[in-house]
Amino acid sequence: MPMNTLKMIDPVRTRITIGAGAAAAVGEHARALGMRHAMLVTDPHVAAHAATAAARAALTACGIATTCYADVVPDPSDASVNAAAQCYRQSSADGIIALGGGSSIDTAKAVGVLAHAAAPSIDAFYLGAGRAPSGRPPLICLPTTAGTGSEVTEVAVVTDTALNRKMVVRHPTVAPDVALIDPSLCQTMPPRLTAATGSDALAHAIEALTSSMANPISDALALAAVQQVVTALPLAYRDGTDLAARTAMSTAATLAGLAFNHARLHLGHAVGHALGTAWHLPHGIGCVVCLPAIVDFLTPACPTAVASIAAICGTTVAELPATLTRLIRSVGIAGLGTWLAPAKSTGEVLVSLIAQETRLIALSPRQPTLADWAAIVHASWDD
């Protein structure tokens, strides 16, 4: 095999439990990791949910004191992460429990990096900034959404307020110790959040399959995730109490997270980051709204991967973009113009912002020109 075809495949670093009731074991896992005082990292909505009280009770039953940090914000900023880390230091906690969606989990990861390094600000640890994370306190994740996969990845995404850009903290030590993936925690998600987070999982899987770093392990994980999302996302969107659909979506999110942890992400997330920072579009919606046109653009560069996706979706390669469009429309995600209306000239601004996401774009097997991006945006504009 020529050397340029070799790809390094990282092992799974997180102990994973999936199934209804998995969250009940949080105290036992925390105790096994040596925690005596855990800081629970969550957002105001989840803090008021019964799941938070249950987690604290399970920790208390195992002799573990708790401090609850409930000020996580969507798309966590450097300032919010630094504030959470300050709370961790003041609490004298020796471990972290993330309970919530990707924002809570990413905040918890970043807090762990800062706590271990005794550093004041997360910006020193951005990918390419020169300082690599060297460790973190014990970390357990209990996702309450099904999409980000952050509970099993070595990545934390932080919005830099000065740059107004999403930045990445990436290192093997960032990956959580334990992920307790309990689909019953997702049953109260409203339909719009179900669609947004589930679409994020779909984008993760499709981008991993079409990445220049794709490999047999990531392909197997990503294909399984696509299969689950295509079947289960419309069901979970229509009936949030459907535990079978919620279980399938929670599984898909984790599979897709493992897939992109190996293979990385590219064009869909370049769009998502631009839409998230400039228009505050929910992350999953931003990543998927141009995905059908992106798949069409990528087909000449990775025909086998696209054919595999089409087969799972029960369609042809030629019809795959339309099939994906129908899927995302079925869960209430409209065309790009709905989110950026009224002027199509906004698309020109979007193209310029997307083009700045060079780190992500570089991982695409086909490099889009500005004209290509304009065509992708145009094709994604209307319903």
Order of alpha helices (4+ residues) and beta strands (2+ residues): beta-alpha-beta-alpha-alpha-beta-alpha-beta-alpha-beta-beta-beta-beta-alpha-alpha-alpha-alpha-alpha-alpha-alpha-alpha-alpha-alpha-alpha-alpha
